[in-house]
């Protein structure tokens, strides 16, 4: 059974309080159109990675997972979740 993730944003809008309630370790953003969202999250103390090309975000998410999770099984599971 697929566990649905909470919907907290769209392409140019975000529910900042909902995002903060999730207590994310890192938020990935895409496009300069999300600059205001990114700025607000950074001011709230959230680590944000923003890139203008989606493929770089996915690559960075994988790198982050690989760098922070020592166990290969857990890394693979995290990579699978990132892609879903």
N, C-alpha and C positions, 0 to 999 in steps of 0.2 A: 504494500500500500504506500502510495506516495504521500508524504507529509507536505502540506502546502505551507509555503513561507508567507509571513504577513506582508501585505501590500502596504508599503509606506511612501511610495513615490511613483511619479510618472516621469516622462521625459523632461518636462520643464517645471514641475511642481513637486513639492515634498512636504510630508507632515513631519516637521522637525521633532516635535515632542514624541511622536511614535518611534522615530528613529532613535532618539536618545533613550527612550524606555527600553529598547532592546540591548542597550549597553554594548554597542559594537566595538570590537578591537580595531577594526579597519573598515572604512567605507570606500568603495570604488565608484567613481563617477566618470561620465563620458560626455565630452563636448563642452565648449565654452558657454553654451546655453545654460549650463548648470552652475555657472560661476557663483551666482548669489547663494545657491543651496550649499555649495562647497564652502564659501566664506562663512556662512552661518554655522555650519558644522564645526569648522576649524575654531571659530570663536567659542564654541561650546566645549572645546577640548577633545574633539574627535579626530583621530588620524584619518586623513583622506588622501587617496591617490586618484588623480584625475588625468585622463589622457584623451586626446582627440580622436584616437582610432581604437575601436573596440578590440581588435586582435591584441593590442598591447595590454589592455586591461586584463584579458583572459590569461595572457602570458605572465603578467605580474602576479595575478592571483595564484597561479601554479607555483611560481618562484617563492612566494610568501608561504604557501602551504609546505613546500619542500624544505624551506629554511627553518620553519618553526616547529615542524612535527618530525621527530626523529624516526618513529616507527613507520616503515614503508606501507604497511597495511592501513594505518590511519591516514597517511598521506594520500593514498589512492582513494580512500573513501571521501576525504575532503575534496580532492580534485573532481570526483564524480558529482558531488553535491554542487560544486561551483558551476559545473557545466549544465546542471539541470535547471 
